Amino acid sequence: MENREFRNAMGRFATGVTVITTKSGDNHHGMTANAFMSVSLDPQLITVSIDNRANMLNKINQSEKFAVSFLSDKQQDISMHFAGQANADEEIEFDYIQQVPVIQNALASIVCDLDRSVKVGDHTLFIGKVIDMNVTDGNPLTFFGGKYGKHEPVEYV
């Protein structure tokens, strides 16, 4: 099967949209990602998957800390900024949790110490031990079939 065909099939799985952030020295780094999952409640662990060619890979390895911010449906511009699809010169204001930059007004921001990383194929899985978080109200930004969307609750009968 072709890579494009596989990628298109994976795009049929609706996800939320996150921005992964870290701080290396005085510099803030961020990237949009939808490859995120909760791993364990005890201990509290999460995982993000990052392409081995991404600059973020070395930044997380250097800092040994990262955050994952779940974007609201009002933050598509922030997603596009960190995906390189918008004006890169635009300044993004961050909040901080445990000295790690997080996206302001995100639905949730989860800060982690790097527990371990595992190289798998052309990506690296970063497993983070949750050290702090912040949660706010709102509706999620979604991604499906290569397009942004909004969550629509389903009424049960």
Short mmCIF file of the C-alpha atoms (twelve columns), coordinates in Angstrom:
data_MODEL
# 
_entry.id   MODEL 
# 
loop_
_atom_site.group_PDB 
_atom_site.id 
_atom_site.type_symbol 
_atom_site.label_atom_id 
_atom_site.label_alt_id 
_atom_site.label_comp_id 
_atom_site.label_asym_id 
_atom_site.label_seq_id 
_atom_site.Cartn_x 
_atom_site.Cartn_y 
_atom_site.Cartn_z 
_atom_site.pdbx_PDB_model_num 
ATOM 1   C CA . MET A 1   0.000   0.000  0.000  1 
ATOM 2   C CA . GLU A 2   1.159   3.535  -0.728 1 
ATOM 3   C CA . ASN A 3   2.105   5.922  2.112  1 
ATOM 4   C CA . ARG A 4   -0.502  8.456  0.910  1 
ATOM 5   C CA . GLU A 5   -3.229  5.803  1.006  1 
ATOM 6   C CA . PHE A 6   -2.234  4.852  4.571  1 
ATOM 7   C CA . ARG A 7   -2.097  8.501  5.633  1 
ATOM 8   C CA . ASN A 8   -5.554  9.139  4.159  1 
ATOM 9   C CA . ALA A 9   -6.945  6.129  6.046  1 
ATOM 10  C CA . MET A 10  -5.445  7.439  9.317  1 
ATOM 11  C CA . GLY A 11  -7.056  10.815 8.604  1 
ATOM 12  C CA . ARG A 12  -10.451 9.122  8.878  1 
ATOM 13  C CA . PHE A 13  -9.936  8.958  12.657 1 
ATOM 14  C CA . ALA A 14  -11.265 12.165 14.216 1 
ATOM 15  C CA . THR A 15  -8.956  13.687 16.826 1 
ATOM 16  C CA . GLY A 16  -8.575  16.719 18.976 1 
ATOM 17  C CA . VAL A 17  -5.800  19.185 18.216 1 
ATOM 18  C CA . THR A 18  -2.890  19.791 20.565 1 
ATOM 19  C CA . VAL A 19  0.175   21.988 20.680 1 
ATOM 20  C CA . ILE A 20  3.260   20.447 22.242 1 
ATOM 21  C CA . THR A 21  5.563   23.000 23.886 1 
ATOM 22  C CA . THR A 22  8.897   23.038 25.656 1 
ATOM 23  C CA . LYS A 23  11.567  25.498 26.678 1 
ATOM 24  C CA . SER A 24  15.219  25.041 25.790 1 
ATOM 25  C CA . GLY A 25  17.435  27.712 27.325 1 
ATOM 26  C CA . ASP A 26  15.606  31.009 26.813 1 
ATOM 27  C CA . ASN A 27  13.803  29.777 23.698 1 
ATOM 28  C CA . HIS A 28  10.217  28.519 23.489 1 
ATOM 29  C CA . HIS A 29  9.338   25.822 20.998 1 
ATOM 30  C CA . GLY A 30  5.964   24.514 19.888 1 
ATOM 31  C CA . MET A 31  4.416   22.225 17.313 1 
ATOM 32  C CA . THR A 32  0.882   21.211 16.417 1 
ATOM 33  C CA . ALA A 33  0.146   17.516 16.824 1 
ATOM 34  C CA . ASN A 34  -2.829  15.194 16.989 1 
ATOM 35  C CA . ALA A 35  -0.838  12.075 17.928 1 
ATOM 36  C CA . PHE A 36  -1.510  12.181 21.670 1 
ATOM 37  C CA . MET A 37  -2.895  9.652  24.126 1 
ATOM 38  C CA . SER A 38  -3.361  9.013  27.798 1 
ATOM 39  C CA . VAL A 39  -1.340  5.976  28.895 1 
ATOM 40  C CA . SER A 40  -1.806  5.354  32.608 1 
ATOM 41  C CA . LEU A 41  -3.646  6.694  35.661 1 
ATOM 42  C CA . ASP A 42  -1.178  5.208  38.163 1 
ATOM 43  C CA . PRO A 43  1.350   6.540  37.537 1 
ATOM 44  C CA . GLN A 44  -0.134  9.395  35.500 1 
ATOM 45  C CA . LEU A 45  1.493   9.069  32.061 1 
ATOM 46  C CA . ILE A 46  0.763   10.441 28.584 1 
ATOM 47  C CA . THR A 47  2.381   9.901  25.177 1 
ATOM 48  C CA . VAL A 48  3.011   12.112 22.167 1 
ATOM 49  C CA . SER A 49  4.376   10.901 18.851 1 
ATOM 50  C CA . ILE A 50  6.843   13.155 17.001 1 
ATOM 51  C CA . ASP A 51  8.368   12.720 13.558 1 
ATOM 52  C CA . ASN A 52  12.095  11.969 13.819 1 
ATOM 53  C CA . ARG A 53  12.806  14.866 11.421 1 
ATOM 54  C CA . ALA A 54  11.037  17.457 13.612 1 
ATOM 55  C CA . ASN A 55  13.086  20.070 15.463 1 
ATOM 56  C CA . MET A 56  10.958  19.412 18.541 1 
ATOM 57  C CA . LEU A 57  12.590  15.998 18.979 1 
ATOM 58  C CA . ASN A 58  15.934  17.449 20.085 1 
ATOM 59  C CA . LYS A 59  14.274  20.222 22.106 1 
ATOM 60  C CA . ILE A 60  12.358  17.757 24.292 1 
ATOM 61  C CA . ASN A 61  15.427  15.561 24.683 1 
ATOM 62  C CA . GLN A 62  17.414  18.636 25.837 1 
ATOM 63  C CA . SER A 63  14.826  20.064 28.236 1 
ATOM 64  C CA . GLU A 64  13.477  16.727 29.509 1 
ATOM 65  C CA . LYS A 65  10.135  18.512 30.043 1 
ATOM 66  C CA . PHE A 66  7.194   19.174 27.749 1 
ATOM 67  C CA . ALA A 67  3.580   20.273 27.837 1 
ATOM 68  C CA . VAL A 68  0.559   19.302 25.788 1 
ATOM 69  C CA . SER A 69  -2.187  21.925 25.381 1 
ATOM 70  C CA . PHE A 70  -5.611  20.809 24.076 1 
ATOM 71  C CA . LEU A 71  -6.915  23.558 21.796 1 
ATOM 72  C CA . SER A 72  -10.429 24.974 21.882 1 
ATOM 73  C CA . ASP A 73  -12.535 25.589 18.790 1 
ATOM 74  C CA . LYS A 74  -11.512 29.265 19.052 1 
ATOM 75  C CA . GLN A 75  -7.792  28.462 18.639 1 
ATOM 76  C CA . GLN A 76  -7.475  27.239 15.052 1 
ATOM 77  C CA . ASP A 77  -5.110  30.154 14.324 1 
ATOM 78  C CA . ILE A 78  -2.743  28.912 17.049 1 
ATOM 79  C CA . SER A 79  -2.804  25.406 15.592 1 
ATOM 80  C CA . MET A 80  -2.018  26.775 12.133 1 
ATOM 81  C CA . HIS A 81  0.797   28.937 13.538 1 
ATOM 82  C CA . PHE A 82  2.571   25.961 15.127 1 
ATOM 83  C CA . ALA A 83  1.905   23.799 12.054 1 
ATOM 84  C CA . GLY A 84  3.736   26.348 9.894  1 
ATOM 85  C CA . GLN A 85  0.528   27.264 8.032  1 
ATOM 86  C CA . ALA A 86  0.270   30.840 9.302  1 
ATOM 87  C CA . ASN A 87  2.449   33.914 9.817  1 
ATOM 88  C CA . ALA A 88  5.493   32.649 11.726 1 
ATOM 89  C CA . ASP A 89  6.384   36.221 12.746 1 
ATOM 90  C CA . GLU A 90  3.221   36.519 14.841 1 
ATOM 91  C CA . GLU A 91  4.097   36.561 18.538 1 
ATOM 92  C CA . ILE A 92  2.364   33.927 20.664 1 
ATOM 93  C CA . GLU A 93  1.816   34.721 24.333 1 
ATOM 94  C CA . PHE A 94  2.360   31.781 26.670 1 
ATOM 95  C CA . ASP A 95  1.255   30.972 30.185 1 
ATOM 96  C CA . TYR A 96  3.618   28.927 32.353 1 
ATOM 97  C CA . ILE A 97  3.090   25.895 34.525 1 
ATOM 98  C CA . GLN A 98  6.158   24.653 36.413 1 
ATOM 99  C CA . GLN A 99  8.256   27.005 34.212 1 
ATOM 100 C CA . VAL A 100 7.084   25.183 31.051 1 
ATOM 101 C CA . PRO A 101 5.297   27.275 28.395 1 
ATOM 102 C CA . VAL A 102 1.669   26.337 27.678 1 
ATOM 103 C CA . ILE A 103 -0.951  27.778 25.340 1 
ATOM 104 C CA . GLN A 104 -3.103  30.456 26.966 1 
ATOM 105 C CA . ASN A 105 -6.804  29.583 27.308 1 
ATOM 106 C CA . ALA A 106 -6.353  25.994 26.125 1 
ATOM 107 C CA . LEU A 107 -9.011  23.509 27.259 1 
ATOM 108 C CA . ALA A 108 -6.309  21.705 29.224 1 
ATOM 109 C CA . SER A 109 -2.559  22.004 29.534 1 
ATOM 110 C CA . ILE A 110 -0.639  19.035 30.867 1 
ATOM 111 C CA . VAL A 111 2.998   19.441 31.935 1 
ATOM 112 C CA . CYS A 112 5.310   16.450 32.071 1 
ATOM 113 C CA . ASP A 113 8.777   15.348 32.983 1 
ATOM 114 C CA . LEU A 114 10.154  13.125 30.240 1 
ATOM 115 C CA . ASP A 115 9.842   9.575  31.544 1 
ATOM 116 C CA . ARG A 116 11.288  7.834  28.480 1 
ATOM 117 C CA . SER A 117 11.343  7.900  24.719 1 
ATOM 118 C CA . VAL A 118 11.026  5.059  22.258 1 
ATOM 119 C CA . LYS A 119 11.983  5.303  18.593 1 
ATOM 120 C CA . VAL A 120 9.371   3.458  16.505 1 
ATOM 121 C CA . GLY A 121 9.604   3.602  12.712 1 
ATOM 122 C CA . ASP A 122 9.931   7.213  11.545 1 
ATOM 123 C CA . HIS A 123 8.585   8.652  14.842 1 
ATOM 124 C CA . THR A 124 9.640   8.816  18.477 1 
ATOM 125 C CA . LEU A 125 7.132   8.251  21.258 1 
ATOM 126 C CA . PHE A 126 7.726   10.544 24.221 1 
ATOM 127 C CA . ILE A 127 6.199   9.211  27.410 1 
ATOM 128 C CA . GLY A 128 5.663   11.955 29.947 1 
ATOM 129 C CA . LYS A 129 5.084   11.688 33.700 1 
ATOM 130 C CA . VAL A 130 2.422   14.283 34.521 1 
ATOM 131 C CA . ILE A 131 3.624   16.814 37.110 1 
ATOM 132 C CA . ASP A 132 0.935   19.501 36.816 1 
ATOM 133 C CA . MET A 133 -2.017  20.622 34.718 1 
ATOM 134 C CA . ASN A 134 -4.670  23.263 34.172 1 
ATOM 135 C CA . VAL A 135 -8.224  22.739 32.882 1 
ATOM 136 C CA . THR A 136 -10.704 25.317 31.539 1 
ATOM 137 C CA . ASP A 137 -14.183 25.203 29.992 1 
ATOM 138 C CA . GLY A 138 -14.903 25.317 26.279 1 
ATOM 139 C CA . ASN A 139 -15.349 23.172 23.190 1 
ATOM 140 C CA . PRO A 140 -12.574 21.269 21.407 1 
ATOM 141 C CA . LEU A 141 -10.994 21.997 18.061 1 
ATOM 142 C CA . THR A 142 -11.194 18.796 16.024 1 
ATOM 143 C CA . PHE A 143 -9.369  17.421 12.999 1 
ATOM 144 C CA . PHE A 144 -10.789 14.943 10.481 1 
ATOM 145 C CA . GLY A 145 -9.884  14.171 6.881  1 
ATOM 146 C CA . GLY A 146 -7.256  16.924 6.819  1 
ATOM 147 C CA . LYS A 147 -9.741  19.603 7.923  1 
ATOM 148 C CA . TYR A 148 -10.472 21.449 11.141 1 
ATOM 149 C CA . GLY A 149 -13.901 21.132 12.698 1 
ATOM 150 C CA . LYS A 150 -15.975 21.530 15.826 1 
ATOM 151 C CA . HIS A 151 -17.447 19.006 18.207 1 
ATOM 152 C CA . GLU A 152 -21.167 18.355 17.849 1 
ATOM 153 C CA . PRO A 153 -22.700 16.454 20.758 1 
ATOM 154 C CA . VAL A 154 -25.027 13.593 19.877 1 
ATOM 155 C CA . GLU A 155 -28.314 13.290 21.746 1 
ATOM 156 C CA . TYR A 156 -29.157 9.789  22.878 1 
ATOM 157 C CA . VAL A 157 -32.739 8.585  22.579 1 
# 
